[in-house]
């Protein structure tokens, strides 16, 4: 099966916050009493970053995929092959495959970022202290496979640049974390 492959290199323009939901962490947190939460956060915040089988921290490909799909929704760019002016690349982007990138770091490279965040549940006015892993500067290269071979390089670049400037990846996107600039995109 033929497919287009785009090699994308991006570089941070803001720090990246990790806060990967992991089943074992959710279970631990659920079993804690309110007065134990801050101590647990202080001891376990580095565990919130996603690790590979060798213990290296990496950026999951699903973050870039979600960011790209959201950029398609936000920009509402009409594909060159559209049959209606109301079509966007959103559904098409959902069929694209994103591979994990080249970014790797050690847990010792992470910094802590603490903030009071809204608690989930019935009383949303409650704030809870949370510590999340942060990387100040980051850069990665990853591949995107366009199995339908329909996206033009120019459109892909526009969407990826919008994804980095407007959407971002990781936790805290709404307050400006995880933004990136596109360094290069090459069609392989």
PyMOL commands that set and color helices and strands:
alter all, ss='L'
color gray80, all
select helices_A, chain A and resi 23-30+34-48+61-75+90-93+107-109+153-167+173-175
alter helices_A, ss='H'
color red, helices_A
select strands_A, chain A and resi 4-12+16-17+97-98+111-118+127-135+139-146+180-187
alter strands_A, ss='S'
color yellow, strands_A
deselect
rebuild
show_as cartoon
